[in-house]
Amino acid sequence: MIGKVLYKGSAAVLTLTIGTKLGRYEIRSKVGEGGMGEVYLAQDTKLDRTVAVKVLPTDLASDQNRMRRFVQEAHSALARSLSFRFLCS
């Protein structure tokens, strides 16, 4: 079982169950939720590392402007997480 679909207003939100596998990612726990969706701690089984997985509500995923904001947020988070000695930003 992947999880439950909950409705918040007109938006459907998929709440994942611990142990669910999404491709190479295995859900470990729920970290939190907010206006942009729910965030889960997951294990990348291919690269053996811990990652965060964000599940977006349907109304957000179908809105191009909000999706653009989500992608910008993801790029910013990635840039902040990179810390190589010879990397310039």
Number of C-alpha atoms within 10 A of each C-alpha: 9 14 11 12 13 12 12 9 7 9 15 16 18 18 19 22 17 17 15 15 18 13 9 13 22 21 23 19 15 18 13 11 13 8 8 16 17 19 19 22 19 24 20 18 13 9 9 10 10 15 15 17 18 18 17 23 22 15 13 17 17 11 10 10 10 14 15 12 12 17 11 12 12 13 12 11 11 10 11 10 9 10 9 7 6 5 7 6 5
